[in-house]
Amino acid sequence: MVSLTEGKNREIRSVMERFGFQVNRLIRLEYGKFCLNDLAKNSIIEVDPKLFEEYLTSK
């Protein structure tokens, strides 16, 4: 497993190919303030509307 802090889909695939690795899929664990590390597989949570609105207006 490889962990990256930043990068675009195609950039990551390109770099991995240069090292001789094939990328089957990429999984995003964080997006801005939203983090999925503690979320169990196949589960969902509701995002607080205030938090979502704050996120949208901060950009």
Secondary structure, 3 states (H helix, E strand, C coil): CCCCCCCCHHHHHHHHHHCCCCCCCCCCCEECCEECCCCCCCCCCCCCHHHHHHHHHCC
